[in-house]
């Protein structure tokens, strides 16, 4: 019973702290990573993101996972785009190309991996984000 009240209070505090337009980074700077995102530590996620388990198809974990991760977040697509432009370099991802459009496309590389991020509106102020990670065998983007 006490755990439920503590959890409810924690959720209320987290939600009230996220009242700004700009998504907050989870997992870095001391933030907790929700269990659904813990297998993807090399990718930043905005606060209140929810994994779509039906559409997510990922193999592996840590910094070696491949496949597609799909989530929704209660922010508009422009805010999510700005979030990734700001946060991906902090995790040593190198921007290859970005296109801000109705469906925005972002491509990054790091070490032996490449990552494509697609961002689209999912009704209201919710964005749908698809992150696809694949091997990068050409060696471009290696962090020294």
KOLGUPA-789978 format. One line per 10 residues: number of its first residue (from 1); their letters; for each residue x, y, z of C-alpha. Coordinates in Angstrom, 3 decimals. Layout:
! residues N
NUM> A> X/Y/Z  ... .
This chain:
! residues 144
1> XXXXXXXXXX> 0.000/0.000/0.000  2.812/2.420/0.897  4.649/1.462/-2.303  1.554/2.315/-4.370  1.204/5.730/-2.704  4.907/6.414/-3.169  4.697/5.397/-6.822  1.632/7.614/-7.365  3.360/10.574/-5.701  6.481/10.016/-7.801 .
11> XXXXXXXXXX> 4.441/9.910/-10.999  2.620/13.130/-10.067  5.933/14.871/-9.401  7.418/13.626/-12.677  4.382/14.676/-14.696  4.266/18.125/-13.115  7.975/18.602/-13.836  7.359/17.807/-17.506  4.882/20.614/-18.137  7.262/22.402/-20.505 .
21> XXXXXXXXXX> 7.153/22.114/-24.289  10.721/20.799/-24.628  11.117/17.072/-23.882  13.467/16.144/-21.074  16.267/13.629/-21.506  15.900/10.482/-19.458  18.754/8.339/-18.262  21.478/10.976/-18.420  22.185/13.630/-15.831  20.931/11.378/-13.032 .
31> XXXXXXXXXX> 17.467/10.636/-14.452  15.980/7.162/-14.146  15.404/5.084/-17.270  11.998/3.376/-17.367  12.321/-0.429/-17.679  11.009/-0.497/-21.270  13.906/1.724/-22.400  16.665/0.209/-20.242  17.768/-2.117/-23.059  18.606/0.891/-25.276 .
41> XXXXXXXXXX> 21.135/2.975/-23.276  22.750/4.477/-26.377  19.588/6.370/-27.372  18.043/9.350/-25.552  14.287/9.299/-24.941  11.984/12.197/-24.041  10.097/12.071/-20.766  6.743/10.262/-20.790  7.608/8.237/-23.896  5.653/4.993/-24.246 .
51> XXXXXXXXXX> 7.049/2.016/-26.181  4.720/0.506/-28.779  5.406/-3.177/-28.128  3.329/-4.280/-31.132  5.494/-2.327/-33.588  8.887/-2.650/-31.876  11.092/-5.373/-33.354  14.536/-5.263/-31.761  17.176/-7.910/-31.120  19.904/-7.639/-28.517 .
61> XXXXXXXXXX> 20.410/-4.939/-25.943  22.943/-2.484/-24.645  24.897/-0.768/-27.395  24.576/-3.721/-29.788  20.841/-3.907/-30.400  19.508/-3.878/-33.952  16.019/-3.505/-35.362  13.269/-0.952/-34.892  12.023/0.640/-31.694  8.714/2.505/-31.914 .
71> XXXXXXXXXX> 7.371/4.845/-29.246  4.959/7.718/-28.790  5.539/10.835/-26.720  3.235/13.697/-25.663  5.158/16.339/-27.616  4.819/17.728/-31.124  7.134/16.404/-33.816  9.113/19.649/-33.986  10.014/19.404/-30.279  11.091/15.775/-30.692 .
81> XXXXXXXXXX> 13.226/16.739/-33.706  14.935/19.505/-31.703  15.406/17.077/-28.807  17.364/14.611/-30.975  19.421/17.344/-32.670  20.468/18.464/-29.185  20.873/15.110/-27.423  22.353/12.671/-29.973  25.771/14.409/-30.065  25.951/14.089/-26.252 .
91> XXXXXXXXXX> 26.020/10.311/-26.775  28.724/10.651/-29.474  26.364/10.125/-32.419  27.497/11.932/-35.575  24.795/13.534/-37.699  24.802/12.345/-41.309  21.579/13.948/-42.535  18.391/15.503/-41.187  15.201/16.493/-42.965  12.492/18.341/-41.046 .
101> XXXXXXXXXX> 9.189/17.655/-42.783  5.738/16.165/-42.210  7.637/12.953/-41.480  11.094/14.041/-40.326  14.108/11.855/-41.046  17.364/11.868/-39.097  20.410/9.676/-39.687  23.320/9.259/-37.272  26.387/7.031/-37.108  28.614/5.941/-34.259 .
111> XXXXXXXXXX> 31.291/3.257/-34.200  29.903/0.125/-35.829  26.276/1.285/-35.994  23.975/3.584/-37.914  20.676/4.914/-36.620  17.677/6.270/-38.527  15.031/8.254/-36.632  11.626/8.927/-38.193  9.317/11.392/-36.441  5.672/11.980/-37.333 .
121> XXXXXXXXXX> 2.574/13.348/-35.660  0.303/10.707/-34.177  -2.823/12.763/-33.540  -3.152/15.743/-31.221  0.187/16.768/-29.774  1.570/13.226/-29.751  4.550/12.258/-31.859  5.280/8.763/-33.124  8.990/7.971/-33.318  10.587/5.008/-35.078 .
131> XXXXXXXXXX> 14.269/4.422/-34.348  16.017/1.846/-36.520  19.520/0.668/-35.653  21.641/-1.286/-38.136  25.313/-2.305/-38.390  27.669/0.291/-39.913  30.414/-1.784/-41.494  32.178/0.973/-43.469  33.977/2.314/-40.364  32.836/5.916/-40.851 .
141> XXXX> 31.914/7.643/-37.606  34.217/5.725/-35.278  34.690/7.505/-31.966  38.374/7.771/-31.123 .
